Amino acid sequence: MAERRTVLSVVGTRPNMMKIAPIAAELGRRGDEFEHVLVHTGQHYDREMSQIFLEELGVGEPDYLLNVGSGSHAQQTAAVMERLEPVLLEAEPHVVVVPGDVNSTLAAALAAAKLLIPIAHVEAGLRSFDRTMPEEINRLVADQLSQLLFIHSPEARDNLLAEGCAEADIYDVGNTMIDSLVAMSDRIRDARAPEAHGLLRGEYLVVTLHRPALVDGPLLADAVGQLAAISKTLPVVFPVHPRTRAALDSLRIDVSVERLRLIDPVGYVEFLSLVAGSAGVLTDSGGIQEETTYLGLPCFTLRANTERPITVSQGTNTLLGLDPARIAEVPELLAEAGERERQVPTLWDGHAARRIVDVLSRTLGSQPVDQLDVAG
């Protein structure tokens, strides 16, 4: 019988969890072939932003919890590397799987590369071409260090090839975030979150805002003012990220508007239930652009760029720019949204994790770990 291969996955934030959960489930179904080790860095350490997602997505408790918490980019990255290295030495994984583009992704890739452990990057090749975004730096470095590059949109392949990555290392597998959405679709429907919040289906806007460019300065007050104005005709429900809540409190921004509902962060199922029942979403998040594309819901992205251009060209996403004044256009844009032609991108079908594990099976089963090219 062939030796079981150890796959170690590193998560740190809630989008990471949504990307890894289907892979963890698929590895669990192939327990005779793989042992899965889950490491949670604790980059998002608030229960509503972290633990509840692990529970709702059925991943279970992590095998290792690093408790790195908050800090500057350098402090957080260094803390993950320092605490992850002994875990890697103890677990001796055949491959380290890193999803997304957060500091935990970068740190895990660096730690694994230093120990000559092969790296698989889930969601490889996405580019905003804006290096003022920390996430862009994290993506670039993780891709350069990885031996397995799992992409979910065609432009990602072009980006990787342009940066010198080998064609043979790139695998178009689909989108594991959509796997999570498909797997949880019955629970999302049954949650009836709009009714629980006293909202009429199709008659409210969901908002998420958390990126530093928007919330760490005067633009946040402008955005809240615009949301308060449109809430007079279109109710707004706004699950507030802890970073955004702290900024609101620090700036003493008045949010006492009846139809602008600022609520605490909610779990994955409740949030997607709110989104699915909404008229549309205003966000600066990356993953929500993909989920709304799959659901066929209008999405308005309050950013100057997106690393997910396929959600604009094929989906429901509209870039507003980093301009809170354009929030005023959202009601009119919603009225026009039904006329747009849209489609779900290829392989966003709920089976990406199976394709990823198939690649791991072929790759790790065909050659010993010390023969994989880890020179970078």
Buried (B, 14 or more C-beta within 10 A) or exposed (E): EEEEBBBBBBBBBBBBBBBBBBBBBBBEEBEEBBBBBBBBBBBBBBEBBBBBBBBBBBBEEBBBBBEBEBEEEEEBBBBBBEBBBEBBEEBEBBBBBBBBBBBBBBBBBBBBBEBEBBBBBBBBBBBBEBEEBBBBBBBBBBBBBBBBBBBBBEBBBEBBEEEEBEEEBBBBBBBBBBBBBBBBBEBBEEBEBBEEBEBEEEEBBBBBBBBEBBBBEEBBBBBBBBBBEBBEEBBBBBBBBBBBBEBBEEBEBEEEBEBBBBEEBBBBBBBBBBBBBBBBBBBBBBBBBBBBBBBBBBBBBBBBBBBBBBBBEBBBBBBBEBBBEBBEBBBEBBEEBEEEEBEBBEBBBBBBBBBBBBBBBEBBEEEEBEEBEBEE
